[in-house]
Amino acid sequence: MVSKQAIVETELTDQQSEVRERAQAFEAMAADEGWVRQAGGLSGLADMLFGAEQSASDASSLSYAQTIAASAEEPAAIYATVEADASAAARSLQELDLIATALLQSGDVQRADLISFESALVTAQKCYRSFAEATGVVEGAASRERRETEAALRLLAGVIDGARLSADQMAAAYADAETAGETLS
């Protein structure tokens, strides 16, 4: 026979894993979709610092805005792409934030959950900058599409702000739990 306490602990572990898994999935989606650049490790850092030339054929080295600019599509199509990407990022981050909020309400925030969530939040902020930069490279008039894209960017910014509050609350809950653990020792 399993006690109720063991069942609760199993459920909390599942929630924590879900936060980590969803955060990693968000980061992978952002990289796979080209919204953020893949980290190049130490060699990528050295190339950036010392100005190594990028191969024109290396599409993964192009920023989101550079990729959008190189697509040679009409302004309306570019805005539609940025709007769709910003909306997808907002939906995914909002789902992650809801899972993190549930974890926060459970009261058992683990360090790995907090780190994963904050990492996804940083990725979301990079996505926002990429999308905003991409709208700046569009030449030509497409006022309706531009307004819709700007609305999607505002939505993403709002979701990021909400996730930032959740991250702050998670950090506070984790710190409180750590402090309580130290005083009990």
Beta strands, then each sheet from edge to edge (+ up, - down):
end
